[in-house]
Amino acid sequence: MKRTVDSLNVNRPASRWESLAGVKLRNVEATREHVLQELVELESQLGRLKTQQGPFDFSMIQTYKEMIASRKRFFDELNRR
């Protein structure tokens, strides 16, 4: 299947069983559980970072927000299967 710029599915995997990176997904349930655990841990760490005493590290908070957002996108993609 050839993808064109005009297509609405440019960012969608060619198959339901592939990730956006083209990796074949076989054990989706184990991956979903792992990503969910990572999300919980990252959100917990972000919460601790926000309430930490001392200087406020905006770049570290932004890094955590980006990691959380990317895992949420991947988790949502896994839930489509």
Secondary structure, DSSP 8 states (H G I E B T S, - for coil): ----TT-TTTTS-SSTTB-TT--B-S-HHHHHHHHHHHHHHHHHHHHHHHH-SSS--HHHHHHHHHHHHHHHHHHHHHHT-
